Each structure stands twice: as structure tokens, then as C-alpha cells.
Amino acid sequence: MCIRRTSRRASISRSAPATTALLLAAALLASCGGGNAEEPARAERSAAGGAAFEQGRAALRAYRVGGPLASRARALEAFEEAARLDPGDPEILAALGEILLEVDRVDEAIPRLREAARLAPAMANARWGLGRALLSAGDLEPALLALDAALAGGVDSADLHHARAVCLEQLDRRDEAAAANMAALERRPTLAAAHLRLSELAKAAGREAEAEARLAQFMHWTGVESQLSRALGAAREASAGPAAITEVARLYFELARAEESLQWSRRAVELDPRSAEAHRVRGLAASMSGRLDEARVHLSEARRLMPADVWGAVELAFVHLGCGDPAAGTALMDELVAGHPGDVNLLFQAGQFGLELGDEQRALLAFERAAELDPDHVETRLAAGRIHARAGRPDEAEALFRAVLSLAPGHPVALQSLTQLEAETSR
């Protein structure tokens, strides 16, 4: 299983939306009484409405982790009953609108979500649902306003940024659409739809190499998404066992959808506490989510149950480091490298570990050893070049950046690094 360092540990710059978008979002919130304005008084939830709402939430939770389609149908019925009993409750209306949207009853979802947003202007998730519903209905300008309001309210997901991109592209605001898709990929690099749209935009602009690279990413991640769709179908069968649940969790992790992976892997561990793979996936998902103590427990258990698993142990070494135990992480990484001295990918991870440890010399030795074993390994040469650049060794850095570009023409990070290096050395 691929370990993605950037998913949790890399410092990713979050592109802020355009100032105009934020102003419009703020205006939308203010027009509905948001911000510091006093919200409309809400009717107290009735006991019967509250009970129906909780029944709906429980049924939906069951569906989300492998329950049959009937669980979602029960959730819908319960939310409809709760809304009948408490028609002025924004949380109930938002939940009903979301599930109506999920079952493609868009025309019914929109008024519920719009009313939820009116009653509770600070409920960003209601704005997010309303934006998606309006986008599905082709009502682009109001959809974009609702999405921007959700973003201003704190919903900062890959899916929201991609939905904004779809709106912007259909409004012929292509540069903004590209920026929104890039923001989506910063948050989830595996989002196939964003790769496809960026490929189309690059092709329209005559950037053929970029278009082809993005299309390749789209094809790869679409394949994983197709596997996930099949795995979800299998997991919802009445005869599905913990292995089917674990496979769904693994594929969610592969797609960098950590919360879904964590939900499914927790269920897998509950069903089979002796499954090393279930513990491993739960540990990986917890690590990606930043829940390092939980990750440490389950990756340690996976290593006890399956000591030959190298990649779960690699992640465990990083988790030890994140938990403030560099000695345990270093000892484990050294043990792994000693046991697999010719594994280039492991050496690359050892280099990454050295960087996170703050020991660039250790990192450089690992990257250089990996490059010796595989001169065509682009990422090890790039990482070594960046260490040389930071250490004030421009000649070594330039040679490595140019080697990367000879192996991968147009590599964006290598180009950026080389340009920055040349600017610094020319001063």
C-alpha cells in the first residue's frame, strides 16, 4: 500500500478563494442574518421529533459503514417524520435535504436546504448542501454564492472546491476554475474529476504535456474509484464478512478519504480483532487523520500480528516520531532498512524520515543510496537536490535538478526548484 507523506505531514498552502468570492459569501451570510446578527429564534425540538431524528441518524450511520440500502431508506423515512413533527428545526431540515439530494430528489432537497440555511445562517453544512443541490439543478450563480458561503463558514473540503470549479467553468471563468481544482487537489490529490477538468483546461490552453499527465492521473484514480464502487456493493451483501469491510476501508485510504476509511476500518476491527490487515488500515487512516495515538495502537498491533509487513511498519516509525518518541521511530526505521538494504522505495521513505527528524545528513545519505541503486528514481534525486540547495551547494543541486528534468521533462517541482536556485545564485 502506498504511503503518502503529503497527505498528513507536508505543509500544504491552502489557496484562499478570491476576495470577491469571500465578499459575496459574507454578503450572503449577512443578508440571511449571519455573522454577528441575531439568528431567528428556533422552536424547541419535540420529543417525538427528536426521537425520529436520532433514529434517522442511527440508520444513516449504519448505512455509511456497510449497511444495506434499506438502512438509507429507513433514515429518509425517519428524517421525513422528524421534519413533519418539527418543520422549523434547521438541523432536521438540513439532514432531510442532504439525504434527498443523495437519492437524486433534488427538487425536494432544495427548499429544505434553503429553509435550513435561512433559519440557521451559521450552519455552513446547510450552505454546502444547498450549493450542491443548486449546482445539480443547473442554477449556477446561486450555487456559487452558496458554496462560497459554505467555504467562508469553514467547510474546506476537496469536494467543495471541486464543486466551485465546476460552477466557475460553466460560467466561463476558467482561470478561477483551474485554481479551484488545484485547491481541491491540495486537499485530496486523488480526486479523479479534478484531474480530468485540469487536463481539459490544459489541453484548451495548448499545454499538451500537462494535459496528458493530468489525464493519466484521472485514469489511474478512476480505476481505484471503480474498485471502491464494486467493493462497496460487495460489502453491503448480507453475507459480507470483515475482509470485505476491510477492503472498502483500504480503498478509501488509497483515495486519501481518511474519515471514511477510519469509519469502515473501525467496524472491520470490531468484527475481527485478530485481523492484521484491519488493524493496519485503521492505523493508516488514523495517521492520515492526525489521530496519532490511535494510529500507534493499531499499527503496533498490526506489526505484532504480521511482522513481515514493511509498509505498515514504515508508517509506524513516522507515527512514533509524531507521538514524540523519535528514539522508537529511528530504531524501527533502522531495523527496516537493515533488513531490506536494496529496497529503493524504503530508502526513499528513510530519507523522508530523516527530514522529519530534522537530520538532513541522514536524509541525504538515504536518498543518495536510493539513487545509486536506481538512477532513474526521480523523487530521490529531487529530494537530494533540495537538500543540497538548502545547504548552499548550488552546483550539486543544479546537477540533480537537471538530472530530474532529463528523466521527467517538465517536472513542475524540479522546474520551480531550478528557477529559484538560478535566481538565488545570480544575486
Secondary structure, 3 states (H helix, E strand, C coil): CCCCHHHCCCCCCCCCCCHHHHHHHHHHHHHCCCCCCCCCCCCCCCHHHHHHHHHHHHHHHHHHCCCCHHHHHHHHHHHHHHHHHCCCCHHHHHHHHHHHHHCCCHHHHHHHHHHHHHHCCCCHHHHHHHHHHHHHCCCHHHHHHHHHHHHHCCCCCHHHHHHHHHHHHHCCCHHHHHHHHHHHHHHCCCCHHHHHHHHHHHHHCCCHHHHHHHHHHHHHHHHHHHHHHHHHHHHCCCCCCHHHHHHHHHHHHHCCCHHHHHHHHHHHHHHCCCCHHHHHHHHHHHHHCCCHHHHHHHHHHHHHHCCCCHHHHHHHHHHHHHCCCHHHHHHHHHHHHHHCCCCHHHHHHHHHHHHHHCCHHHHHHHHHHHHHHCCCCHHHHHHHHHHHHHCCCHHHHHHHHHHHHHHCCCCHHHHHHHHHHHHHHCC
